[in-house]
Amino acid sequence: MKVFFFFCTITCCNIYAIIFQEAVERLSKHELILSIESEANELSENAKIAGSWGDPNFKISAKNFPKDTFKSDETPMTGVEFGISQKFSLTTKYRNRKDSLTALSNSTESKAKDKGQLLLKSLWNLLITIKRTKGELKILSENQTWLNKTLKISKKLYANGKTTQQAILDIQIRHSEIGIELNNKKIDLSQLHEEMNYLIGESEISFNSIPWQVLDKRDEKPQDHKESLFKEKLRASELNLYASRLNYIPDLTLGIGYTKRSNIDNRGDFVGASLSFPIPTSHKRYSNVSRAIYQNSKNSNDFKNYLKIKRRDQVILEKEISKLNSELKTLSSKTLRFAKNLRTITSKSYGLGGASYIELLQSELKLQNIQMHKLKLEEQREKKKVELKYILGESIDG
């Protein structure tokens, strides 16, 4: 036990407390979020590429040189041609392709923001569990102190012949059991802090800075980033489908050329022009349209399904929170008060020799179980509040 406390002391010396807002700021720079933001930036650059007609082509051609002499002044058709060509689109498909990838980039940005909310939700859940664990430590410490006093009373009663040695041993056993529970809870707390280190680094959050009241507030203008994610994905697939259909109309490639000749026929240099376009006879264009239709249908159904799930989870969570509030109200106003009174009365009766040590330990254990149950119910309620705010897109950053 001494070694454990020494370890905790050394560890605490190397960890400093930060306020909740600083923890939120650290979360916004988490590697998971930065990775998704880089993906969004990549898609944004891909959008610029997809919207471009491409570079013009410059060509130099040596034309009609005699194979035996390679001289430029033997025939009137010999010359060097300089040409330039550019692809032109007769439709807005490139703009739609660009807009489609831009929407996909926006969807990925929403994914990064949603991931930030998920990390923040994980932080809240950790803090709520730490709060419950600290509450359990307090209850166990108070019970340990109460048992110390009870043990002193029992020794006096034993000295006066009013109780048995078994009573003292059973109380000592119960005292040691609480000691084990205390040690386990401290280890649990240490493990929870290790989980927090992954989120915000080697530091603790000052509990006085945690805005617990935000969990009971309703936002007037919530921003559901996950819903935005699905919306932008659907918009991206709609634009891609439109661009795929426009692709039935082929692009034109226009070119002009200037041929420098030796002018042996006194006709001067030549100029020329060309027009070319692919003939859409393969299955490539048609398959691209079919693929875009299926992708758009998938994104549409995903979005509709998300809205249904969101509505379902909202109703379920609101009812569960209401049920927990009702149970906690009864537990706090009646059950817990009765259990405290029972232990107090039994303790006084035991000191006067009216109650047995078994009744005394039962009243102590019953009170502890009720107190622990209350903490767990509060933990469940607070976590469901966090989940509800996340589902609705409400702010949980304080």
Secondary structure as GFF3:
##gff-version 3
##sequence-region A 1 398
A	DSSP	alpha_helix	2	13	.	.	.	ID=ss1
A	DSSP	beta_strand	16	18	.	.	.	ID=ss2
A	DSSP	alpha_helix	20	27	.	.	.	ID=ss3
A	DSSP	alpha_helix	31	50	.	.	.	ID=ss4
A	DSSP	beta_strand	57	63	.	.	.	ID=ss5
A	DSSP	beta_strand	79	88	.	.	.	ID=ss6
A	DSSP	alpha_helix	93	159	.	.	.	ID=ss7
A	DSSP	alpha_helix	165	200	.	.	.	ID=ss8
A	DSSP	beta_strand	203	205	.	.	.	ID=ss9
A	DSSP	three_ten_helix	207	209	.	.	.	ID=ss10
A	DSSP	three_ten_helix	212	216	.	.	.	ID=ss11
A	DSSP	alpha_helix	225	246	.	.	.	ID=ss12
A	DSSP	beta_strand	252	261	.	.	.	ID=ss13
A	DSSP	beta_strand	270	276	.	.	.	ID=ss14
A	DSSP	alpha_helix	284	330	.	.	.	ID=ss15
A	DSSP	pi_helix	331	335	.	.	.	ID=ss16
A	DSSP	alpha_helix	336	351	.	.	.	ID=ss17
A	DSSP	alpha_helix	357	392	.	.	.	ID=ss18
###
